[in-house]
Amino acid sequence: MLDAARKITGLGVGALPIRGSDERFKGVPTDHKVRRLPVIAGHILIGMVARVPAAREGLRSPLSPHRGEPH
Protein backbone atom coordinates (compact mmCIF):
# COMPACT_ATOMS: atom_id res chain seq x y z
CA MET A 1 0.00 0.00 0.00
CA LEU A 2 2.84 2.39 0.78
CA ASP A 3 4.32 1.75 -2.67
CA ALA A 4 0.94 2.56 -4.26
CA ALA A 5 0.69 5.81 -2.26
CA ARG A 6 4.16 6.83 -3.43
CA LYS A 7 3.23 6.11 -7.05
CA ILE A 8 0.01 8.16 -6.74
CA THR A 9 2.04 11.11 -5.44
CA GLY A 10 4.91 10.67 -7.88
CA LEU A 11 2.69 10.32 -10.93
CA GLY A 12 0.33 13.10 -9.86
CA VAL A 13 -2.73 10.90 -10.31
CA GLY A 14 -5.71 10.57 -8.00
CA ALA A 15 -6.07 6.78 -8.07
CA LEU A 16 -4.06 3.70 -8.90
CA PRO A 17 -5.92 0.45 -9.69
CA ILE A 18 -4.17 -2.59 -8.20
CA ARG A 19 -4.35 -6.16 -9.47
CA GLY A 20 -2.90 -9.26 -7.90
CA SER A 21 -0.54 -11.86 -9.31
CA ASP A 22 -3.68 -13.75 -10.40
CA GLU A 23 -4.53 -10.71 -12.63
CA ARG A 24 -7.71 -10.05 -10.62
CA PHE A 25 -8.67 -6.55 -9.56
CA LYS A 26 -7.81 -6.02 -5.88
CA GLY A 27 -8.61 -2.38 -5.12
CA VAL A 28 -8.00 1.30 -5.81
CA PRO A 29 -6.01 3.40 -3.37
CA THR A 30 -6.92 7.08 -3.91
CA ASP A 31 -5.90 10.55 -2.82
CA HIS A 32 -9.41 11.00 -1.28
CA LYS A 33 -10.07 14.27 -3.15
CA VAL A 34 -12.68 12.69 -5.42
CA ARG A 35 -14.43 9.41 -4.84
CA ARG A 36 -13.52 7.00 -7.61
CA LEU A 37 -15.43 3.83 -8.29
CA PRO A 38 -14.10 0.98 -10.40
CA VAL A 39 -16.08 -0.39 -13.34
CA ILE A 40 -15.44 -4.13 -13.45
CA ALA A 41 -16.44 -6.83 -15.96
CA GLY A 42 -15.85 -10.18 -14.30
CA HIS A 43 -12.52 -9.58 -12.61
CA ILE A 44 -11.19 -7.17 -15.22
CA LEU A 45 -11.03 -3.42 -14.57
CA ILE A 46 -12.52 -1.72 -17.61
CA GLY A 47 -12.81 1.83 -16.33
CA MET A 48 -13.16 4.27 -13.48
CA VAL A 49 -16.00 6.63 -12.62
CA ALA A 50 -15.32 9.76 -10.56
CA ARG A 51 -18.04 11.06 -8.30
CA VAL A 52 -17.76 14.59 -6.96
CA PRO A 53 -20.09 15.22 -4.02
CA ALA A 54 -22.79 17.77 -4.81
CA ALA A 55 -21.92 19.77 -1.69
CA ARG A 56 -18.39 20.24 -2.97
CA GLU A 57 -19.72 21.74 -6.18
CA GLY A 58 -22.17 23.99 -4.34
CA LEU A 59 -25.15 22.11 -5.76
CA ARG A 60 -28.20 20.80 -4.04
CA SER A 61 -29.56 17.29 -4.47
CA PRO A 62 -30.43 16.34 -8.06
CA LEU A 63 -34.00 15.94 -6.81
CA SER A 64 -34.15 19.50 -5.48
CA PRO A 65 -36.07 22.03 -7.59
CA HIS A 66 -33.39 24.61 -6.66
CA ARG A 67 -30.43 22.63 -7.93
CA GLY A 68 -27.41 24.77 -8.65
CA GLU A 69 -28.61 27.78 -6.70
CA PRO A 70 -26.56 29.05 -3.75
CA HIS A 71 -27.53 27.62 -0.35
N, C-alpha and C positions, 0 to 999 in steps of 0.2 A: 504494500500500500504506500509506503514511503517513497518508493521508486516511482510509482504512478503520480504522486503529488509533485515530485520534482519535475517530471516530464510535463505535467500540466502547466507549471510555472515557467519552465524553460521554453516550452513551445508557444506560450501565450494563448493557450486554448482553454475553454471552459469545462471540457469533459474529455475523458479518455476511456473508451470502451475497452474492457479487459476480457480476454478469452483464455481458457485453460489449455493445457497440453492436449486435451481431448477435442480441441477446436470449438468447444461449446462456450456460449456467452456466459460470463460469470458476474459481471456488474459494471457500473460506470461511476468511478469517483469523479466528483465535480468540484468546482470552485464555490458553489452554493450561491452564486449571484443570480442565476436563472435556473429554475427547475427543468431538468432534461429527462425525458422519458425515452427509453429504448423502444424501437419498433422491431419485433422479432418474428421471424417465420421459422417455425420449428425451433432449432437452436442456433439459427444464423441471424446475426444482427444485420438488418437491411436498412436501417435509418435511425435518426434521432429526431424527436420533436421537442422544441423548447416551449415552455409555458411561463409567461411572465404574469405574475399576479396582477389582477386588475387594480388593486390598491396602489401598487408601485407605479402604474401608469396614470393614476389619478382618475380612474374610471369607476363607475358603479357597476353593480352586477349586470350581466347581459340581459337579465329579465327586468331591470329597472327601466321605467319610462324616461328617466333623466340621465341615461347613460352618457358619459362623456362630459357632463356638466360639473363644474367645481362643487365640492362638498360643502 
